[in-house]
Amino acid sequence: MEKGSDRRASERMDLALQMSLHGQEAKTVNISANGVYFEVITNDIDAFSPGAVIPLKISAVDTNERTLNLRGEGLIIREDIKETSSAGSRLCVAVQFTEKLNVDLGLS
């Protein structure tokens, strides 16, 4: 690794993709082969505590209107509270995948 280079083992892609986890909707900020960084508005901050393993589903729609779903689990590495309002707390959460994600193409 070069001096001053990023510590990450995989290149990140800045993509805003839909996510479902803990019965809530979230949106990715960036994603790599090893993990995902996402934003969620929640009233349950404890569900996103570092050290927790969470199930997740990431969805993307291709140009043919097919949905690509990535499903698996991830270990929460860190979470940052960005703001709190009556709608809940806006968190940014970094997750490291604990397993290879399952991929499926579907219509929904």
N, C-alpha and C positions, 0 to 999 in steps of 0.2 A: 504494500500500500504506500502511495506517495504521501509525503508530509502534507498535512492539511486536507487530505482527501476525506471523503465521507466514510464513516465506520460501517455502513451497511454493506452486506454481502451481495445484495441484489439491487439492480437499478429500479428506482421508483417511477411510476407513471402517475402524473397528476390527472386523475379522472374522478368525476362526480357520478358515482353509481349508486343506485338504490340498495339499501341493506335492510334486513329484518333480523331483529334479535331481541330476546326477552319480551316479545310481544310488542315491540316498538319499532318505529321506522327511523332509519338513520341514513346518512349520505357519506360516501367515501370522500376523503380529501386527496389521498393518494394510496396506491397499492403496489405491491411488489410480489415476487414469488414467495417471499418469506413472511409477509404480513400486510396489514392494512392500518391506515390512520383514518379515523372517521369522526364525524360530528353527530351528536344526538342531543335532543332536548328531552330531559327526564325529570321526574320527581323522585326517582329511586337511585340516588348517587351510589349507594352501597352495591348495587348490581354491577357497577363498573369499577370496583376496587382493584388495584394492582394485585396480581397473584391469582385472581379468579380465572377459571376456564369457562368460556361462554360458547354456546352454539351460535353459528352465524350463517346467513344466506346473503350472497351478493348477486344482484341481477343486472344484466346489461341487455339492451335490445339492439340487434344488428340491423343492417339496411334492408333486410327482407322481413322485418317485423317479427323475427323469431327472438325468443328470450333465452339468453344463456344464464343458467343458474349455477353458482359456485356455492357448495355447502360443505361445512366442516366445523371445526372447533379452533379456538384461539385462546392464548394466554394473554391476559391484560398486563402489559408492561408498565404503562403509566396513563394517568388521566389528568387533565387540566380543566378546571372550571373557568370558562370564559366569561360568563355572565349569569345572573340569576334574575328571573322575572316571575310574574304571576303564572306564566305558561310552564315554568320549571327552570331547571339549570341547564345551560348550554355547555356540554362537555366536549372536549376533543380527547379521543381515546386511541392509544397505540396498542395494537394487538399483534402478537407473533403467532403464526399458524402452528398448531401442535401436531398436525397431520396433513397429508396431501389432501387438497380439497377435491370433493366429488364434483364432476361437471356433468350437467345435463342440458340438452336443448329442448325447449318446450314452447308452447304457445301462450303460457301465462307465467 
